């Protein structure tokens, strides 16, 4: 006889007699599912209000966010795989790309899922448009986004990193020295994410052009705030496709464009390089495969939402948002100077600010933990090539600078009282020499538990974890982080 249907658990959640990972025999009600979804989100960081200084961008204009959600839903089931089947995606992409090109020096482009995909396509376009005899190589500053390393790893290129100066800007002379006959792409950032400073784009692009090499500007975070700051009369150095020698540029619309996640544009000065970023395959008997981006099937929801957001905010709205965010950043920078033991790194050109400690008794990772306990999220950044560990702040139009400075000052005072985390030196030595290949996910989870890290949310504060990672070389950090992610999702 067929089994009886499972009964819904009281208070929501999966029906009794099932596990959280088992698919129920009978579908659950919408109310039950939405209740559980809300419960699962209880521990998430808030996406509105400005208390999270990374990952999310809030205009403070609820009508814009509601419109974007409606437009997303309208295009949700439209598949971007075949533009001939859904001509709306062609019309929308043309409009979005044209709007971005109008502000970033022209060119033609591709709408992508985010900065990483935009960078991936820029790297592929450079590799395939200008083939070299040896292994293709990329020259990039130490502060360039890891998406370039990811693209190189996926696409088989080598990376030649170059140092930055005391102001965290790429060194043009080092860029010139790093270029070889196998270099297919040189990178500059406008700005770099860690400290929010601008690389000398004009100098780097001129060096690349003189060597016959393509030059990409990573403006993923700055591309949709710098043009509006320039409109407002603020000093913004040339950085886009109008600069001689710049051949491609990436700009995320889900950052300071305030569109929902999944929205970026990569522009190319030469349409032949854009075509080189495409992928087509006729090596099978099925449907025709031609992809402008890395993904094949994907929802047109982000495209519809980005188009709606751009047009709802408008040029004047973006100027207002840029002015508010940058004004907030400048007030925040001035306020940090009044907090004992803290200092701002570099001279931010956009509303991105990195705060470090110049007092050994004041640990920035502990500051982050104390801030989290007070309802704020400050993003930790580890030390790298002489750049000290620091806290990153992405500021937007909803950032309450007085409340933020008060929270930072309170967290710093509490962190000073707590003191830096006590991490035994022999623990770092043990982790550095650990044979991770000898451990499966369960074994690694057990190792974490032995040092007090509970993947279910308990254990030490993140200051301990970040201090451990900060004391290890980058390659060891990467290996441990991969294993951590694997163990986390293994459950």
Backbone torsions as a table, in degrees:
resi	resn	phi	psi	omega
1	UNK	NA	148.7	178.1
2	UNK	-66.1	146.9	-179.4
3	UNK	-70.7	154.3	178.0
4	UNK	-71.1	145.0	177.6
5	UNK	-63.6	142.4	179.0
6	UNK	-67.5	144.4	179.3
7	UNK	-89.2	143.5	179.2
8	UNK	-63.1	140.2	178.1
9	UNK	-71.2	143.6	178.4
10	UNK	-63.3	140.1	177.6
11	UNK	79.0	15.3	179.9
12	UNK	92.4	-175.3	-178.5
13	UNK	90.5	178.0	-176.4
14	UNK	-66.7	153.9	178.9
15	UNK	-57.7	150.4	178.0
16	UNK	-62.5	147.0	-178.5
17	UNK	89.5	1.5	177.5
18	UNK	-121.7	168.1	172.9
19	UNK	-104.2	167.9	-179.2
20	UNK	-66.6	-20.2	-178.3
21	UNK	-99.9	-6.6	-178.0
22	UNK	-87.3	140.2	175.7
23	UNK	-77.1	127.0	-178.3
24	UNK	-66.5	148.0	178.0
25	UNK	-63.9	-38.8	-179.5
26	UNK	-117.2	139.6	-177.3
27	UNK	-60.4	143.7	179.1
28	UNK	-87.2	158.8	-178.1
29	UNK	-73.8	156.6	179.3
30	UNK	-61.2	-42.2	-179.5
31	UNK	-62.1	-41.3	179.3
32	UNK	-62.5	-45.7	-177.6
33	UNK	-66.7	-42.3	-179.1
34	UNK	-68.8	-33.1	175.4
35	UNK	-63.8	-43.7	179.0
36	UNK	-67.0	-38.0	178.2
37	UNK	-60.7	-42.9	177.7
38	UNK	-62.7	-38.8	178.4
39	UNK	-64.2	-42.2	-179.7
40	UNK	-64.3	-28.0	-178.5
41	UNK	-84.9	-3.6	-176.9
42	UNK	-55.1	-36.4	-176.5
43	UNK	-88.8	-3.8	-179.3
44	UNK	-69.7	152.9	170.8
45	UNK	-67.3	146.8	178.6
46	UNK	-71.4	141.4	-177.8
47	UNK	-96.9	-1.0	178.2
48	UNK	-128.1	155.7	169.9
49	UNK	103.5	-15.8	174.7
50	UNK	86.6	6.0	178.2
51	UNK	-83.0	-10.2	176.7
52	UNK	-108.1	112.7	-172.6
53	UNK	-97.2	37.0	174.6
54	UNK	-167.0	161.4	170.4
55	UNK	77.2	-35.7	-174.5
56	UNK	-124.2	151.4	-178.6
57	UNK	-132.3	121.9	-172.5
58	UNK	-122.3	123.9	176.7
59	UNK	-76.1	-23.0	-171.2
60	UNK	79.1	6.6	-179.0
61	UNK	-110.8	94.6	-173.2
62	UNK	-60.1	-34.6	-178.9
63	UNK	-62.4	-35.6	178.3
64	UNK	-67.9	-44.3	179.4
65	UNK	-64.9	-39.0	178.8
66	UNK	-66.0	-41.2	178.2
67	UNK	-62.6	-44.0	180.0
68	UNK	-60.4	-41.2	178.7
69	UNK	-64.0	-39.6	178.7
70	UNK	-66.1	-44.2	179.3
71	UNK	-64.9	-38.9	176.9
72	UNK	-58.5	-48.1	-178.7
73	UNK	-64.1	-36.9	179.7
74	UNK	-61.8	-35.1	-176.7
75	UNK	-103.1	5.9	-170.9
76	UNK	-53.9	-45.5	-173.4
77	UNK	-95.4	3.3	174.7
78	UNK	-76.9	129.2	-174.6
79	UNK	-99.1	120.3	-179.1
80	UNK	-75.1	1.4	-179.4
81	UNK	-61.0	-38.3	-173.8
82	UNK	-129.0	98.5	-178.6
83	UNK	-67.8	-16.8	177.1
84	UNK	-78.7	-23.7	177.8
85	UNK	-83.2	-29.4	-177.7
86	UNK	-129.6	79.3	-176.5
87	UNK	-62.2	-14.8	178.4
88	UNK	-62.1	-32.4	-178.4
89	UNK	-69.8	-31.2	176.6
90	UNK	-67.3	-46.3	-178.8
91	UNK	-62.4	-44.3	-179.1
92	UNK	-68.1	-42.5	-179.1
93	UNK	-65.0	-40.7	177.5
94	UNK	-57.9	-42.9	-177.2
95	UNK	-68.7	-42.8	180.0
96	UNK	-66.6	-48.2	-179.3
97	UNK	-62.5	-40.7	179.7
98	UNK	-64.3	-38.7	179.0
99	UNK	-63.4	-40.3	178.6
100	UNK	-69.7	-44.2	-180.0
101	UNK	-60.8	-34.8	-179.7
102	UNK	-61.7	-28.4	-178.4
103	UNK	-99.2	-13.1	-173.6
104	UNK	-122.1	31.7	169.1
105	UNK	88.4	16.3	175.4
106	UNK	91.5	-154.2	-179.1
107	UNK	90.1	178.4	175.9
108	UNK	-122.4	157.1	-171.9
109	UNK	-154.7	-170.9	-175.7
110	UNK	-135.4	135.8	172.6
111	UNK	-85.1	129.7	-175.2
112	UNK	-127.9	178.9	-177.3
113	UNK	-82.6	-9.9	-178.2
114	UNK	164.9	-179.9	-176.5
115	UNK	-61.0	-37.4	-179.3
116	UNK	-63.5	-43.5	178.6
117	UNK	-68.6	-39.2	177.0
118	UNK	-59.1	-44.0	178.9
119	UNK	-67.1	-40.7	177.7
120	UNK	-56.6	-43.3	-178.7
121	UNK	-70.7	-36.1	177.0
122	UNK	-63.5	-40.5	179.3
123	UNK	-68.0	-44.5	179.1
124	UNK	-62.7	-43.0	179.2
125	UNK	-59.8	-42.6	179.0
126	UNK	-66.1	-42.6	-179.0
127	UNK	-62.3	-44.3	-173.4
128	UNK	-85.8	-24.2	-179.9
129	UNK	-79.1	-28.8	-177.1
130	UNK	-129.6	71.9	-177.9
131	UNK	-60.5	145.8	178.3
132	UNK	-122.2	164.8	-176.5
133	UNK	-71.2	-39.0	-178.1
134	UNK	-98.2	-157.2	177.0
135	UNK	-74.9	125.0	-178.8
136	UNK	-63.4	148.4	-173.7
137	UNK	-132.2	153.0	175.7
138	UNK	-119.9	134.6	173.1
139	UNK	-103.3	123.4	-178.1
140	UNK	-147.5	152.5	179.1
141	UNK	-68.4	157.9	178.2
142	UNK	-61.8	-22.8	-179.4
143	UNK	-90.4	0.2	-179.8
144	UNK	-65.4	151.6	-175.7
145	UNK	-64.4	143.0	178.5
146	UNK	-59.0	-13.5	177.0
147	UNK	-58.4	-29.2	176.9
148	UNK	-69.7	-38.5	175.8
149	UNK	-66.3	-38.9	178.2
150	UNK	-64.0	-45.3	178.5
151	UNK	-61.4	-43.1	178.8
152	UNK	-63.0	-40.3	179.5
153	UNK	-64.0	-45.3	-178.5
154	UNK	-70.2	-35.6	-170.9
155	UNK	-102.2	2.3	172.9
156	UNK	80.0	28.2	177.2
157	UNK	-100.2	163.5	173.0
158	UNK	-103.5	150.2	-178.7
159	UNK	-112.3	132.2	174.9
160	UNK	-115.1	94.7	-179.6
161	UNK	-76.7	146.0	177.6
162	UNK	-123.4	152.5	-175.5
163	UNK	-73.5	166.3	173.8
164	UNK	-112.8	161.5	-178.0
165	UNK	-84.4	-171.7	-177.2
166	UNK	-64.5	-18.6	176.7
167	UNK	-98.1	11.5	177.5
168	UNK	69.4	24.1	177.4
169	UNK	-100.8	146.3	179.7
170	UNK	-58.9	145.1	-178.8
171	UNK	-93.7	109.0	-177.8
172	UNK	-57.4	-38.5	-179.7
173	UNK	-63.9	-38.9	178.0
174	UNK	-67.5	-35.6	175.8
175	UNK	-61.7	-47.8	-179.1
176	UNK	-60.4	-40.9	-178.2
177	UNK	-69.4	-24.9	-176.0
178	UNK	-85.2	-15.8	-177.7
179	UNK	-70.8	132.7	177.7
180	UNK	-125.5	173.3	176.6
181	UNK	-60.5	-18.8	179.9
182	UNK	-96.6	3.1	177.9
183	UNK	-72.6	125.7	179.2
184	UNK	-109.9	-13.8	-177.3
185	UNK	-154.9	137.9	172.5
186	UNK	-116.1	141.9	-173.2
187	UNK	-120.2	140.4	169.0
188	UNK	-133.6	155.7	-178.1
189	UNK	-115.8	141.4	-179.8
190	UNK	-138.8	81.1	-6.5
191	UNK	-96.5	178.8	169.2
192	UNK	-74.3	145.2	-175.6
193	UNK	-66.9	-44.3	-168.9
194	UNK	-56.8	-44.6	-177.7
195	UNK	-117.9	-3.1	177.0
196	UNK	72.1	23.5	-178.5
197	UNK	-102.9	154.2	-177.6
198	UNK	-88.8	130.9	168.3
199	UNK	-72.2	157.2	177.7
200	UNK	-74.8	81.1	-171.1
201	UNK	-60.7	-45.1	-177.0
202	UNK	-59.8	-43.9	-179.5
203	UNK	-67.0	-44.2	-177.9
204	UNK	-67.3	-41.3	178.9
205	UNK	-64.0	-38.1	178.6
206	UNK	-65.8	-39.9	177.7
207	UNK	-63.1	-44.5	179.4
208	UNK	-62.5	-44.7	-178.2
209	UNK	-63.2	-39.9	-179.4
210	UNK	-66.2	-24.8	178.4
211	UNK	-93.6	-0.2	-179.3
212	UNK	72.6	30.0	-176.1
213	UNK	-115.2	143.8	176.5
214	UNK	-69.5	153.9	-177.8
215	UNK	-132.7	122.3	177.7
216	UNK	-105.9	135.5	174.0
217	UNK	-105.5	119.4	175.3
218	UNK	-84.3	98.0	175.5
219	UNK	-113.0	33.2	-178.2
220	UNK	-56.2	-44.3	-178.2
221	UNK	-90.8	-28.0	-175.0
222	UNK	-101.2	-12.7	-171.2
223	UNK	-63.0	-25.1	-178.9
224	UNK	-114.2	22.3	168.8
225	UNK	-127.1	-34.3	-180.0
226	UNK	-60.7	-42.9	179.4
227	UNK	-60.8	-35.1	-178.6
228	UNK	-76.3	-34.7	174.0
229	UNK	-64.3	-38.6	176.7
230	UNK	-63.4	-41.4	176.8
231	UNK	-58.8	-32.8	-177.7
232	UNK	-81.1	1.1	178.1
233	UNK	89.7	6.1	177.6
234	UNK	-76.9	150.4	-178.4
235	UNK	-73.4	110.3	178.1
236	UNK	-122.9	113.0	-179.8
237	UNK	-65.4	150.8	178.3
238	UNK	-56.3	136.2	-176.0
239	UNK	-147.1	-8.6	-168.7
240	UNK	-104.4	-160.3	-175.8
241	UNK	-69.2	-8.1	174.5
242	UNK	-75.7	-13.6	179.9
243	UNK	-80.5	124.8	177.8
244	UNK	-56.3	130.0	179.3
245	UNK	99.0	-20.7	175.1
246	UNK	-77.7	122.5	-174.3
247	UNK	-110.8	-15.3	175.0
248	UNK	-157.2	158.6	-178.7
249	UNK	-152.7	143.1	178.1
250	UNK	-114.7	144.0	-176.5
251	UNK	-146.1	119.6	179.6
252	UNK	-89.0	126.7	176.6
253	UNK	-87.6	-12.8	176.8
254	UNK	-90.9	9.9	170.7
255	UNK	-103.0	-107.1	-177.3
256	UNK	-77.9	4.7	166.0
257	UNK	-85.0	-13.1	174.9
258	UNK	62.5	19.2	174.3
259	UNK	-79.2	159.1	174.8
260	UNK	-60.4	158.9	-176.8
261	UNK	-58.3	143.9	-179.2
262	UNK	106.2	29.1	-174.1
263	UNK	-139.2	112.9	177.2
264	UNK	-150.2	163.3	177.2
265	UNK	-135.1	136.9	169.6
266	UNK	-116.1	128.1	-179.2
267	UNK	-108.7	146.0	177.3
268	UNK	-125.1	135.9	176.7
269	UNK	-69.6	-32.9	-177.6
270	UNK	-113.1	121.5	-177.0
271	UNK	-64.8	-21.3	178.2
272	UNK	-69.7	-31.2	176.8
273	UNK	-73.0	-36.9	174.8
274	UNK	-60.2	-43.3	179.4
275	UNK	-63.8	-33.1	178.7
276	UNK	-67.4	-19.9	177.0
277	UNK	-78.2	-17.3	-178.9
278	UNK	-72.0	165.2	173.1
279	UNK	-133.6	133.8	175.1
280	UNK	-136.4	147.2	177.0
281	UNK	-143.7	129.2	174.8
282	UNK	-117.0	15.1	-175.8
283	UNK	-87.6	48.5	173.7
284	UNK	-168.7	165.2	-175.0
285	UNK	-91.4	8.8	-177.4
286	UNK	-92.9	-155.8	-175.8
287	UNK	-64.1	157.6	180.0
288	UNK	-66.0	130.7	179.9
289	UNK	-111.0	115.9	172.8
290	UNK	-144.1	120.9	-176.3
291	UNK	-123.1	128.8	172.4
292	UNK	-77.9	-27.2	-178.0
293	UNK	-118.5	-173.0	-179.2
294	UNK	-71.6	-40.0	-179.0
295	UNK	-78.8	155.2	172.7
296	UNK	-99.5	-94.2	174.7
297	UNK	-66.4	131.7	173.8
298	UNK	-159.2	151.3	179.9
299	UNK	-70.7	144.7	173.7
300	UNK	-85.0	5.9	179.0
301	UNK	-54.7	-51.3	179.4
302	UNK	-60.3	-35.6	179.3
303	UNK	-64.6	-48.8	178.9
304	UNK	-61.3	-40.2	-179.2
305	UNK	-68.3	-38.5	178.7
306	UNK	-65.1	-44.8	178.7
307	UNK	-60.2	-45.1	-179.4
308	UNK	-64.2	-41.9	-179.0
309	UNK	-63.9	-47.5	-179.7
310	UNK	-55.9	-45.7	-175.8
311	UNK	-77.4	-28.5	177.8
312	UNK	-72.7	-38.9	-179.9
313	UNK	-76.4	-47.5	179.0
314	UNK	72.7	168.5	-176.2
315	UNK	-60.8	-44.0	-179.0
316	UNK	-64.3	-39.8	178.9
317	UNK	-62.3	-40.8	179.6
318	UNK	-69.1	-34.0	175.3
319	UNK	-63.2	-44.5	179.9
320	UNK	-62.2	-44.4	-179.7
321	UNK	-64.5	-40.8	179.4
322	UNK	-65.3	-42.4	-179.6
323	UNK	-63.4	-43.5	-179.5
324	UNK	-64.9	-46.2	-178.1
325	UNK	-63.7	-44.4	-177.9
326	UNK	-69.7	-37.2	175.6
327	UNK	-62.7	-39.1	176.6
328	UNK	-62.9	-43.6	-179.9
329	UNK	-61.1	-42.1	-178.8
330	UNK	-67.3	-38.1	175.9
331	UNK	-67.9	-36.2	178.3
332	UNK	-65.8	-44.2	179.3
333	UNK	-59.5	-44.0	178.5
334	UNK	-64.5	-36.8	-179.4
335	UNK	-70.9	-34.6	178.6
336	UNK	-61.1	-37.0	-178.9
337	UNK	-60.4	-21.0	-178.5
338	UNK	-92.6	-1.5	179.3
339	UNK	-96.9	116.7	-176.6
340	UNK	-57.0	132.0	174.9
341	UNK	90.7	-7.6	-178.1
342	UNK	-113.4	149.5	177.3
343	UNK	-148.8	154.8	177.9
344	UNK	-90.3	138.0	178.3
345	UNK	-91.1	127.0	175.5
346	UNK	71.7	-169.1	179.6
347	UNK	-121.7	93.6	-175.4
348	UNK	-61.0	136.4	178.1
349	UNK	-97.5	-11.8	179.7
350	UNK	-135.5	176.7	-176.4
351	UNK	-76.5	49.3	173.5
352	UNK	-118.4	127.2	-175.2
353	UNK	-133.3	131.9	175.7
354	UNK	-110.2	130.0	-176.0
355	UNK	-118.3	124.0	179.7
356	UNK	-115.3	168.8	176.8
357	UNK	-105.1	139.1	172.5
358	UNK	-111.6	18.3	179.9
359	UNK	-125.2	116.5	-178.9
360	UNK	-56.5	-23.7	-179.6
361	UNK	-81.4	-8.4	-178.0
362	UNK	-115.0	106.4	-176.0
363	UNK	-95.5	124.6	-175.8
364	UNK	-67.8	-30.0	178.5
365	UNK	-68.1	-35.7	175.4
366	UNK	-69.6	-36.1	174.7
367	UNK	-57.5	-43.9	179.8
368	UNK	-61.3	-42.1	178.3
369	UNK	-63.8	-43.9	-179.7
370	UNK	-65.2	-36.4	177.0
371	UNK	-66.0	-41.0	179.1
372	UNK	-61.2	-38.2	178.0
373	UNK	-65.8	-20.0	179.6
374	UNK	-101.2	10.3	174.9
375	UNK	91.9	15.9	-179.8
376	UNK	-121.2	150.0	174.3
377	UNK	-119.1	117.3	174.1
378	UNK	-111.0	128.6	-173.0
379	UNK	-81.9	117.6	178.3
380	UNK	-75.2	143.9	173.0
381	UNK	-127.8	131.0	-175.8
382	UNK	-78.9	160.5	176.3
383	UNK	-65.1	147.4	179.2
384	UNK	-159.0	125.3	176.1
385	UNK	45.8	49.3	176.8
386	UNK	88.2	-12.5	176.0
387	UNK	-80.6	124.3	-173.9
388	UNK	-71.9	160.4	172.8
389	UNK	-59.1	147.4	-175.0
390	UNK	-157.6	175.8	177.2
391	UNK	-114.3	133.1	-177.1
392	UNK	-101.9	137.3	179.5
393	UNK	-126.2	117.0	171.4
394	UNK	-98.0	115.7	-174.5
395	UNK	-105.7	141.0	-179.1
396	UNK	-130.2	-173.8	-178.1
397	UNK	-66.4	-17.8	-179.5
398	UNK	-97.7	-2.9	-179.0
399	UNK	-65.1	123.1	177.2
400	UNK	-90.2	99.7	-170.1
401	UNK	-66.0	-35.5	179.7
402	UNK	-66.1	-44.6	178.5
403	UNK	-65.8	-38.3	180.0
404	UNK	-64.8	-45.7	179.4
405	UNK	-65.5	-37.8	177.7
406	UNK	-63.8	-42.8	178.8
407	UNK	-65.1	-39.4	179.5
408	UNK	-66.3	-43.5	179.8
409	UNK	-64.7	-43.1	178.8
410	UNK	-63.6	-43.2	-179.9
411	UNK	-65.3	-37.7	178.9
412	UNK	-66.5	-41.5	178.9
413	UNK	-63.2	-42.8	179.3
414	UNK	-67.1	-39.3	-179.8
415	UNK	-65.5	-35.8	178.7
416	UNK	-65.7	-36.6	179.0
417	UNK	-69.9	-36.7	-179.8
418	UNK	-73.2	-40.7	-176.9
419	UNK	87.8	165.6	-179.9
420	UNK	-64.0	153.6	177.6
421	UNK	-61.1	145.2	178.5
422	UNK	-96.3	100.5	-179.5
423	UNK	-114.5	114.1	-178.4
424	UNK	-59.1	138.1	179.7
425	UNK	-61.8	-32.8	-178.6
426	UNK	-69.2	-22.0	175.5
427	UNK	-68.0	-42.5	178.1
428	UNK	-63.3	-41.8	179.0
429	UNK	-63.3	-40.9	-179.3
430	UNK	-65.7	-41.9	179.8
431	UNK	-67.9	-38.6	-179.6
432	UNK	-64.3	-31.7	-178.2
433	UNK	-99.7	8.5	-175.4
434	UNK	-70.9	135.7	174.6
435	UNK	-88.3	91.0	-176.0
436	UNK	-66.5	-28.3	-179.6
437	UNK	-65.9	-18.6	-179.2
438	UNK	-84.2	-5.0	-178.1
439	UNK	-112.5	133.7	168.9
440	UNK	-86.0	-177.3	-176.2
441	UNK	-62.3	-39.9	179.6
442	UNK	-64.3	-40.2	178.6
443	UNK	-65.5	-38.7	179.1
444	UNK	-68.6	-38.6	176.6
445	UNK	-61.1	-40.6	176.6
446	UNK	-63.1	-38.8	177.6
447	UNK	-62.4	-43.4	178.6
448	UNK	-61.1	-42.9	-180.0
449	UNK	-62.1	-34.3	-178.8
450	UNK	-65.1	-27.3	178.2
451	UNK	-103.3	12.6	171.5
452	UNK	92.5	13.7	179.4
453	UNK	-100.9	118.1	-179.4
454	UNK	-106.6	116.2	-178.3
455	UNK	-67.2	-14.9	178.6
456	UNK	-88.6	8.8	171.9
457	UNK	113.0	-6.9	178.3
458	UNK	-91.4	-152.0	175.4
459	UNK	81.7	-163.7	-173.4
460	UNK	-73.5	166.0	172.8
461	UNK	-68.2	162.4	-176.5
462	UNK	-65.9	-17.9	178.7
463	UNK	-58.3	-37.6	178.9
464	UNK	-65.6	-47.7	-179.5
465	UNK	-60.5	-46.9	-178.3
466	UNK	-66.8	-34.9	177.6
467	UNK	-65.9	-40.7	176.8
468	UNK	-61.8	-49.1	180.0
469	UNK	-62.3	-39.0	-178.4
470	UNK	-63.5	-27.3	-178.7
471	UNK	-86.8	-0.2	-177.4
472	UNK	-109.2	153.6	176.1
473	UNK	-67.0	155.4	-176.0
474	UNK	-53.7	-40.6	-178.3
475	UNK	-62.8	-38.9	178.1
476	UNK	-70.7	-38.9	175.0
477	UNK	-55.6	-48.0	-177.4
478	UNK	-61.0	-44.5	-178.7
479	UNK	-63.2	-42.5	179.5
480	UNK	-67.4	-38.6	-179.7
481	UNK	-66.7	-38.2	176.6
482	UNK	-62.1	-44.5	179.7
483	UNK	-67.3	-37.0	177.0
484	UNK	-61.1	-46.0	-179.4
485	UNK	-63.6	-40.8	179.4
486	UNK	-62.8	-45.1	179.8
487	UNK	-67.0	-37.1	-179.1
488	UNK	-61.5	-46.1	-177.9
489	UNK	-80.8	-18.3	177.0
490	UNK	-69.5	-25.5	176.8
491	UNK	80.5	NA	NA
